Amino acid sequence: MTDSEFMDRAEALLARIEARCDEINDETDADIDNQRVGGMITLTFPKGSQIVVNLQKPLHEVWLAARAGGFHYRFDGSAWRDTKGPGEFFEELSAQASAQAGLQLRFA
């Protein structure tokens, strides 16, 4: 994947997170505050916990940091896959956000 292809896919991923946060806030009482600065989005939950998603351009990876730990993802041609296992980005983001919000959330 070229740098340009990575940035196109990664920017689409970040835009999808932002849009889905807005939808979740409209549909539920989750009250997720999302702030984007460059290639990083910080999701802040009502009790103060955060999830940070940021781009690692030189590695062509997207990193997700949550209370449960850090996860690294690379695009495999169809989805963002965990570099250390079979996990998919939006599944993990959904699981981590659900745990931190205290209610079932879906980012896919």
N, CA, C and O atoms as a printed pandas DataFrame, in Angstrom:
     atom_number atom_name residue_name chain_id  residue_number  x_coord  y_coord  z_coord
0              1         N          MET        A               1    0.845   -1.172    0.000
1              2        CA          MET        A               1    0.000    0.000    0.000
2              3         C          MET        A               1    0.891    1.235    0.000
3              4         O          MET        A               1    1.867    1.307    0.747
4              5         N          THR        A               2    0.555    2.186   -0.826
5              6        CA          THR        A               2    1.323    3.428   -0.879
6              7         C          THR        A               2    0.920    4.333    0.286
7              8         O          THR        A               2   -0.102    4.108    0.935
8              9         N          ASP        A               3    1.726    5.348    0.540
9             10        CA          ASP        A               3    1.398    6.312    1.587
10            11         C          ASP        A               3    0.056    6.979    1.300
11            12         O          ASP        A               3   -0.751    7.183    2.208
12            13         N          SER        A               4   -0.174    7.311    0.049
13            14        CA          SER        A               4   -1.423    7.966   -0.344
14            15         C          SER        A               4   -2.629    7.053   -0.120
15            16         O          SER        A               4   -3.666    7.505    0.364
16            17         N          GLU        A               5   -2.500    5.787   -0.465
17            18        CA          GLU        A               5   -3.581    4.826   -0.237
18            19         C          GLU        A               5   -3.858    4.662    1.253
19            20         O          GLU        A               5   -5.012    4.615    1.679
20            21         N          PHE        A               6   -2.785    4.574    2.043
21            22        CA          PHE        A               6   -2.960    4.473    3.486
22            23         C          PHE        A               6   -3.727    5.680    4.021
23            24         O          PHE        A               6   -4.683    5.523    4.780
24            25         N          MET        A               7   -3.315    6.869    3.631
25            26        CA          MET        A               7   -3.968    8.070    4.138
26            27         C          MET        A               7   -5.434    8.135    3.722
27            28         O          MET        A               7   -6.277    8.551    4.517
28            29         N          ASP        A               8   -5.751    7.734    2.501
29            30        CA          ASP        A               8   -7.150    7.716    2.058
30            31         C          ASP        A               8   -7.977    6.775    2.933
31            32         O          ASP        A               8   -9.055    7.141    3.401
32            33         N          ARG        A               9   -7.471    5.575    3.146
33            34        CA          ARG        A               9   -8.204    4.587    3.954
34            35         C          ARG        A               9   -8.271    5.003    5.423
35            36         O          ARG        A               9   -9.307    4.859    6.072
36            37         N          ALA        A              10   -7.166    5.513    5.935
37            38        CA          ALA        A              10   -7.120    5.920    7.342
38            39         C          ALA        A              10   -8.021    7.124    7.600
39            40         O          ALA        A              10   -8.701    7.175    8.625
40            41         N          GLU        A              11   -8.037    8.076    6.701
41            42        CA          GLU        A              11   -8.921    9.238    6.848
42            43         C          GLU        A              11  -10.383    8.806    6.798
43            44         O          GLU        A              11  -11.214    9.348    7.527
44            45         N          ALA        A              12  -10.699    7.840    5.949
45            46        CA          ALA        A              12  -12.070    7.307    5.880
46            47         C          ALA        A              12  -12.445    6.639    7.197
47            48         O          ALA        A              12  -13.579    6.775    7.657
48            49         N          LEU        A              13  -11.508    5.921    7.808
49            50        CA          LEU        A              13  -11.750    5.283    9.100
50            51         C          LEU        A              13  -12.035    6.328   10.177
51            52         O          LEU        A              13  -12.984    6.178   10.946
52            53         N          LEU        A              14  -11.225    7.380   10.240
53            54        CA          LEU        A              14  -11.431    8.419   11.239
54            55         C          LEU        A              14  -12.770    9.136   11.025
55            56         O          LEU        A              14  -13.480    9.427   11.987
56            57         N          ALA        A              15  -13.107    9.417    9.774
57            58        CA          ALA        A              15  -14.387   10.069    9.473
58            59         C          ALA        A              15  -15.558    9.178    9.886
59            60         O          ALA        A              15  -16.574    9.668   10.378
60            61         N          ARG        A              16  -15.411    7.877    9.684
61            62        CA          ARG        A              16  -16.461    6.936   10.076
62            63         C          ARG        A              16  -16.644    6.915   11.596
63            64         O          ARG        A              16  -17.771    6.836   12.083
64            65         N          ILE        A              17  -15.551    6.984   12.338
65            66        CA          ILE        A              17  -15.629    7.031   13.800
66            67         C          ILE        A              17  -16.371    8.292   14.236
67            68         O          ILE        A              17  -17.269    8.231   15.076
68            69         N          GLU        A              18  -15.992    9.436   13.663
69            70        CA          GLU        A              18  -16.652   10.694   14.022
70            71         C          GLU        A              18  -18.149   10.643   13.729
71            72         O          GLU        A              18  -18.967   11.024   14.566
72            73         N          ALA        A              19  -18.496   10.173   12.547
73            74        CA          ALA        A              19  -19.908   10.102   12.159
74            75         C          ALA        A              19  -20.678    9.151   13.066
75            76         O          ALA        A              19  -21.801    9.443   13.476
76            77         N          ARG        A              20  -20.067    8.019   13.373
77            78        CA          ARG        A              20  -20.759    7.036   14.208
78            79         C          ARG        A              20  -20.938    7.557   15.642
79            80         O          ARG        A              20  -21.956    7.270   16.272
80            81         N          CYS        A              21  -19.974    8.311   16.161
81            82        CA          CYS        A              21  -20.132    8.914   17.487
82            83         C          CYS        A              21  -21.355    9.825   17.502
83            84         O          CYS        A              21  -22.142    9.796   18.448
84            85         N          ASP        A              22  -21.514   10.628   16.460
85            86        CA          ASP        A              22  -22.676   11.512   16.381
86            87         C          ASP        A              22  -23.968   10.706   16.343
87            88         O          ASP        A              22  -24.942   11.061   17.007
88            89         N          GLU        A              23  -23.982    9.627   15.572
89            90        CA          GLU        A              23  -25.169    8.772   15.490
90            91         C          GLU        A              23  -25.473    8.118   16.840
91            92         O          GLU        A              23  -26.623    8.085   17.280
92            93         N          ILE        A              24  -24.432    7.602   17.486
93            94        CA          ILE        A              24  -24.605    6.958   18.798
94            95         C          ILE        A              24  -25.169    7.960   19.800
95            96         O          ILE        A              24  -26.060    7.622   20.579
96            97         N          ASN        A              25  -24.661    9.182   19.787
97            98        CA          ASN        A              25  -25.161   10.205   20.715
98            99         C          ASN        A              25  -26.619   10.551   20.435
99           100         O          ASN        A              25  -27.372   10.856   21.360
100          101         N          ASP        A              26  -27.022   10.506   19.172
101          102        CA          ASP        A              26  -28.422   10.764   18.819
102          103         C          ASP        A              26  -29.333    9.601   19.216
103          104         O          ASP        A              26  -30.490    9.811   19.579
104          105         N          GLU        A              27  -28.810    8.381   19.145
105          106        CA          GLU        A              27  -29.613    7.172   19.369
106          107         C          GLU        A              27  -29.637    6.697   20.818
107          108         O          GLU        A              27  -30.559    5.985   21.218
108          109         N          THR        A              28  -28.634    7.081   21.613
109          110        CA          THR        A              28  -28.494    6.544   22.971
110          111         C          THR        A              28  -28.173    7.662   23.962
111          112         O          THR        A              28  -28.101    8.836   23.599
112          113         N          ASP        A              29  -27.984    7.275   25.203
113          114        CA          ASP        A              29  -27.550    8.205   26.250
114          115         C          ASP        A              29  -26.042    8.107   26.498
115          116         O          ASP        A              29  -25.571    8.475   27.574
116          117         N          ALA        A              30  -25.288    7.619   25.525
117          118        CA          ALA        A              30  -23.854    7.393   25.708
118          119         C          ALA        A              30  -23.088    8.682   25.988
119          120         O          ALA        A              30  -22.153    8.675   26.789
120          121         N          ASP        A              31  -23.464    9.787   25.346
121          122        CA          ASP        A              31  -22.820   11.087   25.535
122          123         C          ASP        A              31  -21.301   11.017   25.355
123          124         O          ASP        A              31  -20.541   11.408   26.241
124          125         N          ILE        A              32  -20.879   10.519   24.212
125          126        CA          ILE        A              32  -19.453   10.427   23.884
126          127         C          ILE        A              32  -19.004   11.754   23.292
127          128         O          ILE        A              32  -19.572   12.227   22.308
128          129         N          ASP        A              33  -17.985   12.349   23.891
129          130        CA          ASP        A              33  -17.384   13.562   23.336
130          131         C          ASP        A              33  -16.239   13.118   22.444
131          132         O          ASP        A              33  -15.321   12.442   22.906
132          133         N          ASN        A              34  -16.284   13.493   21.163
133          134        CA          ASN        A              34  -15.176   13.125   20.282
134          135         C          ASN        A              34  -14.503   14.380   19.759
135          136         O          ASN        A              34  -15.154   15.305   19.274
136          137         N          GLN        A              35  -13.187   14.385   19.870
137          138        CA          GLN        A              35  -12.399   15.506   19.389
138          139         C          GLN        A              35  -11.295   14.990   18.492
139          140         O          GLN        A              35  -10.584   14.042   18.824
140          141         N          ARG        A              36  -11.171   15.641   17.343
141          142        CA          ARG        A              36  -10.136   15.238   16.391
142          143         C          ARG        A              36   -9.112   16.341   16.248
143          144         O          ARG        A              36   -9.444   17.515   16.082
144          145         N          VAL        A              37   -7.856   15.930   16.316
145          146        CA          VAL        A              37   -6.732   16.821   16.063
146          147         C          VAL        A              37   -5.822   16.085   15.093
147          148         O          VAL        A              37   -5.173   15.107   15.464
148          149         N          GLY        A              38   -5.775   16.549   13.860
149          150        CA          GLY        A              38   -4.953   15.889   12.844
150          151         C          GLY        A              38   -5.346   14.446   12.669
151          152         O          GLY        A              38   -6.506   14.145   12.386
152          153         N          GLY        A              39   -4.395   13.550   12.832
153          154        CA          GLY        A              39   -4.623   12.124   12.662
154          155         C          GLY        A              39   -4.960   11.407   13.952
155          156         O          GLY        A              39   -4.659   10.222   14.099
156          157         N          MET        A              40   -5.587   12.111   14.896
157          158        CA          MET        A              40   -5.921   11.501   16.180
158          159         C          MET        A              40   -7.327   11.908   16.599
159          160         O          MET        A              40   -7.709   13.074   16.496
160          161         N          ILE        A              41   -8.093   10.923   17.076
161          162        CA          ILE        A              41   -9.414   11.182   17.651
162          163         C          ILE        A              41   -9.400   10.694   19.093
163          164         O          ILE        A              41   -8.953    9.585   19.381
164          165         N          THR        A              42   -9.893   11.532   19.988
165          166        CA          THR        A              42  -10.049   11.159   21.387
166          167         C          THR        A              42  -11.537   11.083   21.694
167          168         O          THR        A              42  -12.271   12.056   21.521
168          169         N          LEU        A              43  -11.969    9.921   22.150
169          170        CA          LEU        A              43  -13.348    9.726   22.587
170          171         C          LEU        A              43  -13.345    9.774   24.108
171          172         O          LEU        A              43  -12.646    8.995   24.757
172          173         N          THR        A              44  -14.125   10.685   24.676
173          174        CA          THR        A              44  -14.198   10.820   26.130
174          175         C          THR        A              44  -15.600   10.445   26.575
175          176         O          THR        A              44  -16.592   10.940   26.041
176          177         N          PHE        A              45  -15.665    9.564   27.561
177          178        CA          PHE        A              45  -16.923    9.036   28.067
178          179         C          PHE        A              45  -17.319    9.786   29.341
179          180         O          PHE        A              45  -16.464   10.384   29.994
180          181         N          PRO        A              46  -18.617    9.761   29.702
181          182        CA          PRO        A              46  -19.108   10.544   30.839
182          183         C          PRO        A              46  -18.339   10.371   32.151
183          184         O          PRO        A              46  -18.226   11.324   32.922
184          185         N          LYS        A              47  -17.817    9.192   32.415
185          186        CA          LYS        A              47  -17.079    8.988   33.671
186          187         C          LYS        A              47  -15.603    9.380   33.552
187          188         O          LYS        A              47  -14.817    9.150   34.471
188          189         N          GLY        A              48  -15.234    9.974   32.412
189          190        CA          GLY        A              48  -13.879   10.491   32.244
190          191         C          GLY        A              48  -12.903    9.577   31.540
191          192         O          GLY        A              48  -11.803   10.013   31.202
192          193         N          SER        A              49  -13.258    8.333   31.304
193          194        CA          SER        A              49  -12.330    7.457   30.596
194          195         C          SER        A              49  -12.263    7.857   29.121
195          196         O          SER        A              49  -13.172    8.498   28.595
196          197         N          GLN        A              50  -11.173    7.466   28.470
197          198        CA          GLN        A              50  -10.969    7.853   27.080
198          199         C          GLN        A              50  -10.530    6.667   26.235
199          200         O          GLN        A              50   -9.965    5.691   26.730
200          201         N          ILE        A              51  -10.810    6.787   24.953
201          202        CA          ILE        A              51  -10.241    5.921   23.924
202          203         C          ILE        A              51   -9.578    6.852   22.928
203          204         O          ILE        A              51  -10.171    7.843   22.502
204          205         N          VAL        A              52   -8.350    6.531   22.558
205          206        CA          VAL        A              52   -7.619    7.340   21.591
206          207         C          VAL        A              52   -7.321    6.480   20.370
207          208         O          VAL        A              52   -6.810    5.366   20.485
208          209         N          VAL        A              53   -7.648    7.015   19.204
209          210        CA          VAL        A              53   -7.340    6.363   17.928
210          211         C          VAL        A              53   -6.411    7.302   17.188
211          212         O          VAL        A              53   -6.746    8.465   16.960
212          213         N          ASN        A              54   -5.241    6.799   16.809
213          214        CA          ASN        A              54   -4.329    7.666   16.071
214          215         C          ASN        A              54   -3.632    6.915   14.948
215          216         O          ASN        A              54   -3.463    5.697   14.986
216          217         N          LEU        A              55   -3.238    7.689   13.952
217          218        CA          LEU        A              55   -2.581    7.132   12.774
218          219         C          LEU        A              55   -1.087    7.073   13.000
219          220         O          LEU        A              55   -0.484    8.013   13.519
220          221         N          GLN        A              56   -0.501    5.965   12.608
221          222        CA          GLN        A              56    0.951    5.796   12.616
222          223         C          GLN        A              56    1.381    5.706   11.162
223          224         O          GLN        A              56    1.562    4.620   10.611
224          225         N          LYS        A              57    1.539    6.882   10.551
225          226        CA          LYS        A              57    1.782    6.969    9.102
226          227         C          LYS        A              57    3.000    6.186    8.634
227          228         O          LYS        A              57    2.891    5.464    7.643
228          229         N          PRO        A              58    4.159    6.286    9.294
229          230        CA          PRO        A              58    5.327    5.553    8.794
230          231         C          PRO        A              58    5.128    4.037    8.769
231          232         O          PRO        A              58    5.722    3.342    7.944
232          233         N          LEU        A              59    4.287    3.525    9.679
233          234        CA          LEU        A              59    4.056    2.086    9.777
234          235         C          LEU        A              59    2.822    1.632    8.996
235          236         O          LEU        A              59    2.568    0.435    8.864
236          237         N          HIS        A              60    2.057    2.602    8.479
237          238        CA          HIS        A              60    0.775    2.307    7.821
238          239         C          HIS        A              60   -0.155    1.560    8.772
239          240         O          HIS        A              60   -0.811    0.593    8.386
240          241         N          GLU        A              61   -0.201    2.022   10.015
241          242        CA          GLU        A              61   -1.035    1.402   11.034
242          243         C          GLU        A              61   -1.954    2.422   11.688
243          244         O          GLU        A              61   -1.702    3.627   11.656
244          245         N          VAL        A              62   -3.018    1.913   12.278
245          246        CA          VAL        A              62   -3.915    2.684   13.117
246          247         C          VAL        A              62   -3.819    2.070   14.507
247          248         O          VAL        A              62   -3.934    0.854   14.665
248          249         N          TRP        A              63   -3.609    2.907   15.502
249          250        CA          TRP        A              63   -3.491    2.425   16.867
250          251         C          TRP        A              63   -4.707    2.851   17.671
251          252         O          TRP        A              63   -5.219    3.959   17.513
252          253         N          LEU        A              64   -5.158    1.958   18.533
253          254        CA          LEU        A              64   -6.294    2.204   19.416
254          255         C          LEU        A              64   -5.811    1.990   20.842
255          256         O          LEU        A              64   -5.294    0.923   21.172
256          257         N          ALA        A              65   -5.975    2.998   21.685
257          258        CA          ALA        A              65   -5.604    2.887   23.095
258          259         C          ALA        A              65   -6.863    3.042   23.933
259          260         O          ALA        A              65   -7.596    4.021   23.790
260          261         N          ALA        A              66   -7.111    2.074   24.807
261          262        CA          ALA        A              66   -8.285    2.071   25.679
262          263         C          ALA        A              66   -7.853    1.630   27.070
263          264         O          ALA        A              66   -6.690    1.293   27.294
264          265         N          ARG        A              67   -8.802    1.636   28.003
265          266        CA          ARG        A              67   -8.484    1.181   29.363
266          267         C          ARG        A              67   -7.881   -0.210   29.367
267          268         O          ARG        A              67   -7.000   -0.505   30.175
268          269         N          ALA        A              68   -8.348   -1.069   28.469
269          270        CA          ALA        A              68   -7.899   -2.467   28.429
270          271         C          ALA        A              68   -6.520   -2.641   27.803
271          272         O          ALA        A              68   -5.938   -3.723   27.890
272          273         N          GLY        A              69   -5.992   -1.601   27.177
273          274        CA          GLY        A              69   -4.670   -1.719   26.565
274          275         C          GLY        A              69   -4.609   -1.082   25.194
275          276         O          GLY        A              69   -5.504   -0.345   24.781
276          277         N          GLY        A              70   -3.512   -1.392   24.493
277          278        CA          GLY        A              70   -3.277   -0.823   23.172
278          279         C          GLY        A              70   -3.362   -1.891   22.089
279          280         O          GLY        A              70   -2.989   -3.045   22.302
280          281         N          PHE        A              71   -3.857   -1.487   20.927
281          282        CA          PHE        A              71   -4.051   -2.396   19.806
282          283         C          PHE        A              71   -3.546   -1.718   18.538
283          284         O          PHE        A              71   -3.702   -0.509   18.366
284          285         N          HIS        A              72   -2.940   -2.503   17.654
285          286        CA          HIS        A              72   -2.401   -1.980   16.395
286          287         C          HIS        A              72   -3.084   -2.680   15.231
287          288         O          HIS        A              72   -3.300   -3.891   15.264
288          289         N          TYR        A              73   -3.424   -1.905   14.193
289          290        CA          TYR        A              73   -4.174   -2.443   13.050
290          291         C          TYR        A              73   -3.529   -2.033   11.733
291          292         O          TYR        A              73   -3.016   -0.924   11.587
292          293         N          ARG        A              74   -3.572   -2.967   10.769
293          294        CA          ARG        A              74   -3.150   -2.713    9.390
294          295         C          ARG        A              74   -4.273   -3.117    8.460
295          296         O          ARG        A              74   -5.014   -4.062    8.734
296          297         N          PHE        A              75   -4.394   -2.400    7.365
297          298        CA          PHE        A              75   -5.429   -2.717    6.386
298          299         C          PHE        A              75   -4.970   -3.926    5.577
299          300         O          PHE        A              75   -3.857   -3.937    5.051
300          301         N          ASP        A              76   -5.834   -4.952    5.476
301          302        CA          ASP        A              76   -5.465   -6.192    4.774
302          303         C          ASP        A              76   -6.081   -6.303    3.376
303          304         O          ASP        A              76   -6.041   -7.367    2.758
304          305         N          GLY        A              77   -6.646   -5.209    2.886
305          306        CA          GLY        A              77   -7.294   -5.235    1.586
306          307         C          GLY        A              77   -8.802   -5.185    1.692
307          308         O          GLY        A              77   -9.489   -4.793    0.748
308          309         N          SER        A              78   -9.326   -5.592    2.871
309          310        CA          SER        A              78  -10.774   -5.534    3.064
310          311         C          SER        A              78  -11.167   -4.948    4.422
311          312         O          SER        A              78  -12.272   -4.425    4.566
312          313         N          ALA        A              79  -10.287   -5.027    5.416
313          314        CA          ALA        A              79  -10.607   -4.522    6.760
314          315         C          ALA        A              79   -9.315   -4.189    7.500
315          316         O          ALA        A              79   -8.226   -4.607    7.106
316          317         N          TRP        A              80   -9.462   -3.426    8.581
317          318        CA          TRP        A              80   -8.334   -3.121    9.464
318          319         C          TRP        A              80   -8.212   -4.261   10.467
319          320         O          TRP        A              80   -9.090   -4.448   11.309
320          321         N          ARG        A              81   -7.119   -5.025   10.376
321          322        CA          ARG        A              81   -6.904   -6.221   11.199
322          323         C          ARG        A              81   -5.808   -6.001   12.230
323          324         O          ARG        A              81   -4.811   -5.325   11.976
324          325         N          ASP        A              82   -6.021   -6.588   13.396
325          326        CA          ASP        A              82   -5.050   -6.538   14.481
326          327         C          ASP        A              82   -3.743   -7.165   14.009
327          328         O          ASP        A              82   -3.748   -8.230   13.392
328          329         N          THR        A              83   -2.633   -6.511   14.298
329          330        CA          THR        A              83   -1.332   -7.027   13.867
330          331         C          THR        A              83   -0.872   -8.211   14.710
331          332         O          THR        A              83    0.085   -8.891   14.340
332          333         N          LYS        A              84   -1.540   -8.473   15.842
333          334        CA          LYS        A              84   -1.122   -9.556   16.735
334          335         C          LYS        A              84   -2.176  -10.642   16.883
335          336         O          LYS        A              84   -2.038  -11.531   17.723
336          337         N          GLY        A              85   -3.222  -10.577   16.078
337          338        CA          GLY        A              85   -4.280  -11.576   16.202
338          339         C          GLY        A              85   -5.349  -11.376   15.155
339          340         O          GLY        A              85   -5.184  -10.576   14.233
340          341         N          PRO        A              86   -6.446  -12.101   15.293
341          342        CA          PRO        A              86   -7.481  -12.078   14.269
342          343         C          PRO        A              86   -8.488  -10.929   14.401
343          344         O          PRO        A              86   -9.422  -10.851   13.603
344          345         N          GLY        A              87   -8.328  -10.055   15.365
345          346        CA          GLY        A              87   -9.309   -9.009   15.623
346          347         C          GLY        A              87   -9.441   -7.994   14.507
347          348         O          GLY        A              87   -8.508   -7.756   13.739
348          349         N          GLU        A              88  -10.637   -7.393   14.434
349          350        CA          GLU        A              88  -10.938   -6.352   13.454
350          351         C          GLU        A              88  -11.173   -5.047   14.211
351          352         O          GLU        A              88  -11.738   -5.055   15.305
352          353         N          PHE        A              89  -10.746   -3.936   13.635
353          354        CA          PHE        A              89  -10.758   -2.643   14.310
354          355         C          PHE        A              89  -12.119   -2.266   14.887
355          356         O          PHE        A              89  -12.225   -1.989   16.082
356          357         N          PHE        A              90  -13.164   -2.252   14.055
357          358        CA          PHE        A              90  -14.463   -1.771   14.530
358          359         C          PHE        A              90  -15.091   -2.707   15.566
359          360         O          PHE        A              90  -15.850   -2.254   16.422
360          361         N          GLU        A              91  -14.785   -3.997   15.499
361          362        CA          GLU        A              91  -15.248   -4.916   16.540
362          363         C          GLU        A              91  -14.606   -4.572   17.878
363          364         O          GLU        A              91  -15.279   -4.533   18.908
364          365         N          GLU        A              92  -13.303   -4.323   17.853
365          366        CA          GLU        A              92  -12.591   -3.993   19.089
366          367         C          GLU        A              92  -13.007   -2.625   19.614
367          368         O          GLU        A              92  -13.191   -2.455   20.819
368          369         N          LEU        A              93  -13.157   -1.643   18.718
369          370        CA          LEU        A              93  -13.612   -0.328   19.153
370          371         C          LEU        A              93  -14.989   -0.438   19.797
371          372         O          LEU        A              93  -15.238    0.186   20.829
372          373         N          SER        A              94  -15.875   -1.214   19.211
373          374        CA          SER        A              94  -17.214   -1.418   19.779
374          375         C          SER        A              94  -17.127   -2.037   21.166
375          376         O          SER        A              94  -17.808   -1.588   22.089
376          377         N          ALA        A              95  -16.301   -3.059   21.323
377          378        CA          ALA        A              95  -16.157   -3.739   22.617
378          379         C          ALA        A              95  -15.578   -2.797   23.671
379          380         O          ALA        A              95  -16.073   -2.748   24.797
380          381         N          GLN        A              96  -14.542   -2.060   23.317
381          382        CA          GLN        A              96  -13.906   -1.161   24.279
382          383         C          GLN        A              96  -14.818    0.003   24.640
383          384         O          GLN        A              96  -14.907    0.383   25.808
384          385         N          ALA        A              97  -15.499    0.575   23.645
385          386        CA          ALA        A              97  -16.416    1.685   23.909
386          387         C          ALA        A              97  -17.590    1.215   24.768
387          388         O          ALA        A              97  -18.030    1.936   25.665
388          389         N          SER        A              98  -18.095    0.019   24.500
389          390        CA          SER        A              98  -19.194   -0.529   25.307
390          391         C          SER        A              98  -18.776   -0.683   26.761
391          392         O          SER        A              98  -19.530   -0.338   27.670
392          393         N          ALA        A              99  -17.578   -1.200   26.978
393          394        CA          ALA        A              99  -17.074   -1.398   28.344
394          395         C          ALA        A              99  -16.915   -0.060   29.054
395          396         O          ALA        A              99  -17.239    0.058   30.236
396          397         N          GLN        A             100  -16.427    0.928   28.356
397          398        CA          GLN        A             100  -16.173    2.218   28.988
398          399         C          GLN        A             100  -17.443    3.060   29.134
399          400         O          GLN        A             100  -17.519    3.903   30.028
400          401         N          ALA        A             101  -18.430    2.846   28.277
401          402        CA          ALA        A             101  -19.686    3.595   28.371
402          403         C          ALA        A             101  -20.680    2.936   29.306
403          404         O          ALA        A             101  -21.587    3.593   29.817
404          405         N          GLY        A             102  -20.515    1.634   29.533
405          406        CA          GLY        A             102  -21.433    0.901   30.374
406          407         C          GLY        A             102  -22.728    0.542   29.673
407          408         O          GLY        A             102  -23.721    0.221   30.328
408          409         N          LEU        A             103  -22.730    0.592   28.346
409          410        CA          LEU        A             103  -23.874    0.145   27.556
410          411         C          LEU        A             103  -23.383   -0.343   26.201
411          412         O          LEU        A             103  -22.302    0.033   25.747
412          413         N          GLN        A             104  -24.187   -1.183   25.560
413          414        CA          GLN        A             104  -23.797   -1.798   24.292
414          415         C          GLN        A             104  -23.754   -0.757   23.182
415          416         O          GLN        A             104  -24.759   -0.109   22.891
416          417         N          LEU        A             105  -22.576   -0.599   22.559
417          418        CA          LEU        A             105  -22.402    0.337   21.452
418          419         C          LEU        A             105  -21.841   -0.398   20.248
419          420         O          LEU        A             105  -21.046   -1.327   20.400
420          421         N          ARG        A             106  -22.244    0.007   19.065
421          422        CA          ARG        A             106  -21.769   -0.609   17.821
422          423         C          ARG        A             106  -21.205    0.460   16.908
423          424         O          ARG        A             106  -21.897    1.412   16.548
424          425         N          PHE        A             107  -19.936    0.298   16.533
425          426        CA          PHE        A             107  -19.294    1.239   15.619
426          427         C          PHE        A             107  -19.248    0.730   14.187
427          428         O          PHE        A             107  -18.897    1.487   13.282
428          429         N          ALA        A             108  -19.589   -0.524   13.959
429          430        CA          ALA        A             108  -19.530   -1.103   12.603
430          431         C          ALA        A             108  -20.643   -0.571   11.735
431          432         O          ALA        A             108  -20.749   -0.947   10.568
